[in-house]
Amino acid sequence: MEVIRSNFKDNLSKVCEAIEEADFLAIDGEFSGISDGPSVSALTNGFDTPEERYQKLKKHSMDFLLFQFGLCTFKYDHTEEKYIMKSFNFYIFPKPFNRSSPDVKFVCQSSSIDFLANQGFDFNKVFRNGIPYLNQEEERQLREQYDEKRSQANGAGSLSYISPNTTKCPVTIPEDQKKFIEKVVEQIEELLKNEENESLELEPCTGSVSEFKERYIVISKVDDEERKRREQQKQAKEQEELNDAVGFSRVVHAIANSGKLVIGHNMLLDVMHTIHQFYCPLPDNLVKLTLLCFNILNSYFVSRLLDTKLMASTQPFKEIINNTSLAELEKRLKEIPFSPPKVESAEGFPSYDTSSEQLHEAGYDAYITGLCFISMANFLGSFLSPPKNHVSARSKLIEPFFNKLFLMRVMDIPYLNLEGPDLQPKRDHVLHVTFPKEWKTSDLYQLFSAFGNIQVSWIDDTSAFVSLSQPEQVQIAVNTSRYAESYRIQTYAEYVEKKHEEKQAKRKCTEDSWKEMERKRLKTQCTPYVSQSRYYCVNSFTGTSTVGKRSMSPIQEETGSDDMEEGEDPEYNQTDSCAEPLPDSKKRAKKFKKIKKEQVPAGSFTSSSNEIFEVPETW
Amino acid sequence: MEVIRSNFKDNLSKVCEAIEEADFLAIDGEFSGISDGPSVSALTNGFDTPEERYQKLKKHSMDFLLFQFGLCTFKYDHTEEKYIMKSFNFYIFPKPFNRSSPDVKFVCQSSSIDFLANQGFDFNKVFRNGIPYLNQEEERQLREQYDEKRSQANGAGSLSYISPNTTKCPVTIPEDQKKFIEKVVEQIEELLKNEENESLELEPCTGSVSEFKERYIVISKVDDEERKRREQQKQAKEQEELNDAVGFSRVVHAIANSGKLVIGHNMLLDVMHTIHQFYCPLPDNLVKLTLLCFNILNSYFVSRLLDTKLMASTQPFKEIINNTSLAELEKRLKEIPFSPPKVESAEGFPSYDTSSEQLHEAGYDAYITGLCFISMANFLGSFLSPPKNHVSARSKLIEPFFNKLFLMRVMDIPYLNLEGPDLQPKRDHVLHVTFPKEWKTSDLYQLFSAFGNIQVSWIDDTSAFVSLSQPEQVQIAVNTSRYAESYRIQTYAEYVEKKHEEKQAKRKCTEDSWKEMERKRLKTQCTPYVSQSRYYCVNSFTGTSTVGKRSMSPIQEETGSDDMEEGEDPEYNQTDSCAEPLPDSKKRAKKFKKIKKEQVPAGSFTSSSNEIFEVPETW
């Protein structure tokens, strides 16, 4: 269902109802751009830490507009053994609400716009009929404006001659207008004296040249009761205006407050944009983001995010799924050993035809994402004894995937963890190299020609990470470079150490934030659901090979793009790395305790298995 | 005529022909926004100097996209005594040309987008079918890329195994692909040996999972002649690709190179955007802008810009034209004492109906601007003896209006002069006030309540210009504020002095630029046209009152908007000021000599009057 400004109000209750009744929700966003800064390859360095990636996206991607939001709700019908889905495709545009409302500026990236144009994206619909929105601060300010106006109208007195939001002040009446004003004063005095007349229409006072429609002031005499009635009418109207201005943000609030599982595909940018556009500016660092997410998502229940791209890249899927781009994933999941999910659109909702539909319409992408989730979740059920055909969104089987957002093009860190400190793989085969800005990749290949296959991850014009195939080679490379003049080589550990030193002051603040996080955690345990701390690390997966700490899988080469520019996907080879927290992060990790997991309500899940699937901390 | 990407190439010669044959051109641009920074009121302070205004627009307005460009060419038919016009409405979009071409990011301002959306602006046409463009530097780079590619293909040798623009390098062939590669080598050797076979189709080498259309390499044996023929073909194709990429910039070059009079309405932003988008980043200061304009516009002839908003705001028009917004101006100029111009659209070109057409379509706005110019120019002819009905674009009567761009909402400086130093009115009734950021306009009225009517021009949150009605009050105000703690008052002269001190270093550079300007001027005098220095300052206008140095006119309150946001037009009252260059600017002015004016070709103009109309330096 297409939702635009003109039909938003009529359909809002339908949207909220769909959210409330759903077993899970799938979302997707379309943006006016991806990266406003360095090239995508610099934006997504293969050795970014989650914190670094977050900082880059925050800095270079938040000025774009999320202008289409797809929401697809899925509700399982146990009798018919199928899902009933309702799909909504919202067009979003920050149409200024009034003169004093925020005049949002947003950036467009030509390549993204061109890409969407080629998909038939309807920009006219966005700009002419997009649903407005306010973030929380803007909503608060607008509410205050109304309150102030009301208190002024209720006779705050001395200031009430100033129209709100103008810089007008009392002026001396110009000579040529004195006669007009005097006449008005006379007329009003007449009205007050005369008991018969109830109202008075003043002459229009716009100049004769004007082409405006004639507007004039009507002065009415009213009693107290009538006055109150009119005031209440006005207040109701103002409340409606306020609701209209908050607009699409109400849908986002409904999603957050529902406590439902929210599915996305490669959803980090979607989550960041949603917070940034409809809640508040993104916090300084990942720890604070986590805090904020729990603030938003935990407001009523414990909410969870699940990224289907991460799920598809993880055991037991990664061995049987070659390409995790949304389009390819959807196709793959229709084939053996998976089964296409049974999903029907609800009555009155249009259905999508997956064989012909265009990707990159947010509503459709959300729908496909939901299908992928169902197929993968159900596949997990086949490992139970006895096997299950249907695995619900409340099943423990999928809990290991909660709140872990896929990290695009990071070689050895699979996800950004919203429930703990950054994963810190041991990068003992990685070098940090600085060199003159004239150097190209071929110069680096030249330099390291003695070491066999290497991988280059550009940081900027004059530096890059170079990963060697053997950690033992690292010290040799550093030693041989000792007297080099044009370039400098250091180990990854040395590089990190230096960066840490620079950020000493900053870290103090971060630790404090973790403490606050802990405090928050203790507080939220008082929700209606009984909580229990658990930690998924046992690797008792049956049917495929055991996943060890050192097991790796390459980042897939993709034909489609999941919100990053197409075709720029570098072809990473298998890398050798090992996830052991660095000394410093160990301390942080120690302080951190797992956020509680929601316990499954009795009866909805019968398996006795407890800790089955592991999401590893490295690829 | 609507010109989009798909019909641009077919119509380019038509566009160039129209420019070449025209007597004058009218242009207009539509942008994705106006001001990306402070509020419009801060962007257009009533006491901005031209330099300050330029800096503000440069800083806060250039990140927007000029995405519709209107061009209307007017050619006078002496036999029929009417103009023949050709109107073009170009949709512009920086569609990335290839992987390595610039990926332009531009800002959209919701209020501007919303305004255009309400006018029925077709965003889909812009984004799906806008004509691309390159600025001069980008064009140069692309040309270099092609040259490099060519020289590589011509056997530069050792590097030719590297595909251009990739970071690929020779790699060790993986074990599982060795067989495939060996087979290819064998096949090629076979082809070279065998005289019968002319070409060889290699097997596709994409993996089996791929959904790509099958692509494969064909190896052909060719002799030297065939090789050359193919190379020439390729070069011609590359040249065409290059032309396509330069795209709309070719139209702008044609306009600049034509040397024709270019008309615009409130055209400062149009001129700035045109330079910024299709030539090069805007220069640091106004002097350098002037230099650049003369560089661009003078490349073949002496070109001239004329701003109809400035013209309509100046004698002899300002007394009889109340509202200089484009829509109102067009209406006014149909009435006595003006006469509607006789203009017909050329064969094959659609005509506009001014009574029903939508404003803010760039092609239409350009057309209307041209109509306004013709009416006003012809009106000037009525003051000649004998009077003339038709005043051509080459007439001396309009020369006083050349290269002076209207300054929106500046109280006492009418225009930005592209032919000389900033106008510097004496602002001896103006105070500069700093105060706590909580202050509102009413606090300032309060503070100056003893001085009668004042005018407040906000600079930022904590400072404003306040103009008093009497210059004599200025010192009193400064004196009484001496011991104030929360605010500070200084005279305008003191304020300027302090700013000058801060910019001491910078100014040196500006003076050097003026010297270069002078050098340039001497050089351009070698053009085919005989030049003559003249200076319009005699005020011998007949028929209306004499315009003295102290005569003022209020800035009109407008119903329409000329590229600034609607309705925010402050209602300026008549101000009292006097244009006398400040001590410092006198020195600069001394150094500066008038840029030559093009002498009118013999026979095209018969009036004996020489210096009739003056464009004053202050309102």
Interface residues (C-beta under 8 A of the other chain):
Chain A: S32 G33 D36 L65 F93 P94 K95 P96 R99 D103 V104 K105 F106 V107 C108 Q109 S110 S111 I113 D114 L116 A117 N118 D122 F123 N124 V126 F127 R128 I162 T167 K168 C169 P170 V171 T172 V209 S210 E211 F212 N322 N323 E328 K440 T441 S442 Y445 G452 N453 V456 T559 G567
Chain B: S32 G33 D36 L65 F93 P94 K95 P96 R99 D103 V104 K105 F106 V107 C108 Q109 S110 S111 I113 D114 L116 A117 N118 D122 F123 N124 V126 F127 R128 I162 T167 K168 C169 P170 V171 T172 V209 S210 E211 F212 N322 N323 E328 K440 T441 S442 Y445 G452 N453 V456 W458 T559 G567
